Amino acid sequence: MSTYYIATEVKFAYGGMMMVVEPEDWREKETRSAQQLSETLLELAKKVRLSTLRKHPRAAKKKVKKGYVPGKVARKHVATARVSKGP
């Protein structure tokens, strides 16, 4: 389960919820005990579609052939004076 997707869902739902739900409705919820609150949260959690909060599957890495020169050529020493002098 992706915590990013959960946080995003809560972030976007919170603003709309605060516009729709009246303050009087919250007062009844504030007086609940921890046990009552946990039971309500569990009931709400049962209605969540987990497929919408699934982590994004990572694709397999693509193997790319790099255009390296052979090691023998790369390690060959050439003097700077010889290169700047030319043939």
N, C-alpha and C positions, 0 to 999 in steps of 0.2 A: 504494500500500500504506500502511496506517495504522500508524504507529509506536505509537500509543495502543493499538490492538488487539493488537499484538505484545507490548507490555509487559504488558498485562492477562493475556494468555494465559500468559506466562512466570510471572507472579506467582501465578496460581492453580494452575498445574501444579507449581511448585517444591515447595510444601508437601507435596503428595501423593507426589511423587517421593522426597522425603527420608524419608518414612515407609516406603515400599515397598522402595527400593533399600538393600541392606545395605552397611555401610562397606567390607567386603572387596571388593565389586564396584567401588567407586570407586578402590581402590588400583591396580588393573590399568590404569585409565584415566589415572591421574596420571603413569605412567611413559612414556606415549606421546610421540612427537616431535611437533613442530608440524605436520609433513607428514601424519602419521597422524591427528592430531586434525582437521585441515582436511578430509581425505578422509571421515572419519566424519561431520562436520558437514554436508558436502555431500550425503552419502547421506540423512541425516535431513531435510535441507531439501527434497529431492525428494518426500518423503512429505507435505509440508504442503499443505493445501487452501487455495489463495490466496483463494478466494471468501470464506472466513470472515474474512480480514484486510483486505478491501477497504475503502477509505475510504467513508464515508457520503456519498452524493450530495446536494448542496445543492439544495433546491427553489428554483424561480424566485420572485423577489419578487412579492408581490401588489401591484397598483396600487390604492391607496385614495384616493378623492376626498376631499380635506380640505374642511371647511366654512369656508373663509376668506371674509371679507367683501371686497368689491371694494376695490382700492387707493385709489380716490378717496374712499371713505367712511372708510377707515382713516386716511388722512392729513389729514382735515378737522380743523381746530383748533377746540376749544371751550374757552372760558375757564372756569376752575374756579369763579369767582364766579358765572358765569351758570348753571352746573350746580347749585350749591348753593342759589341763590336760587329756582330754579324758574320756571315761566311766569307 
